[in-house]
Amino acid sequence: MEEVTLDRGDIAALSSDVRVAILKALDIRPMAMSELADGLGLAKSTVHEHLAVLADADLVAHENARKWRDYTLTEKGQRILHPGRDHRIIFLLGTSLVAMTAGVLCVTSYLRGFVVQGGSVVREPLLLYAGEALLGVTFVLWYIALRCRRRTAPIPA
């Protein structure tokens, strides 16, 4: 994960509670200035000034549309709001790898069975159930990691 370096301009941009609230609102979805003003209960001119400061610090960007400008977070703005998000994905994938390995070992142990006195092979169904459950947990963790990754993907310009 790439570190975020902040200069004086970035710190000055983040020093206002209103600007931080704007960043958090834009983290949910792209919004127009009027939506932000209504949501925060501020005048449009005030929100425009705050957005200009955030844009100068490269924390927000805007798309020119026909009627409205939609403001979105830049990659730098996303990394400031969610600094450890990539670590969650690595943790989820590592945990899923352990669950998958344990699940495969349980299922293969069930399939091989245990040789008991007299030469007969006994299969313990509990191993099969545990293996299936662990493999199911693996797929759930992969799904969660994929959902987290989609949320961290940059918004196309």
Secondary structure, DSSP 8 states (H G I E B T S, - for coil): -------HHHHHHHT-HHHHHHHHHHHHS-EEHHHHHHHHT--HHHHHHHHHHHHHTTSEEEEE-SS-EEEEE-HHHHHHH-TTHHHHHHHHHHHHHHHHHHHHHHHHHHHH-EE-TTS-EE--HHHHHHHHHHHHHHHHHHHHHHHHHHHHS----
